[in-house]
Amino acid sequence: MNFNETNTITIEINELLQKKMRFIAIMQQIYGVLLAIGGGLTCIGIITAIIGVPMLIAGIKLFQSGSAFSLTANAKRPEDLVNSINNLGSYWKFTLIGFIAVIVTYLLIFISILLIMPHSGY
């Protein structure tokens, strides 16, 4: 298998597809900003930064994906669509990392509570 070869996908961008791409771009940008703000606020605590950092990076990647989607809809350049999909893939990667961090954090808190309870007199 030759990894230097490129395959071509041809997409006809009509007015309806442009409209949908612009909507997706706006939604990704809005949600990306909100996610980045939430991630930044979550980074205030030391322990919560474990969750906040991936959330912040995911928000930035989602915003960048939306920007590239908007460029794709307006300029119709293939490299913008590639950038959008790459950033969207990174968004999902950091979302998964954040989700795993949340689960691990909750498990550690739960285990800590179980270990402390027998010694607290309750």
Buried (B, 14 or more C-beta within 10 A) or exposed (E): EEEEEEEEEEEEEEEEEBEEBBEBBEEBBEBBBEBBEBBBEBBEEEEBBBBBBBBBBBBBBBBBBBBBBBBBBEEEEEEBBEBBBBBBEBBEBBBEBBEEBBEEBEEEEEEEEEEEEEEEEE
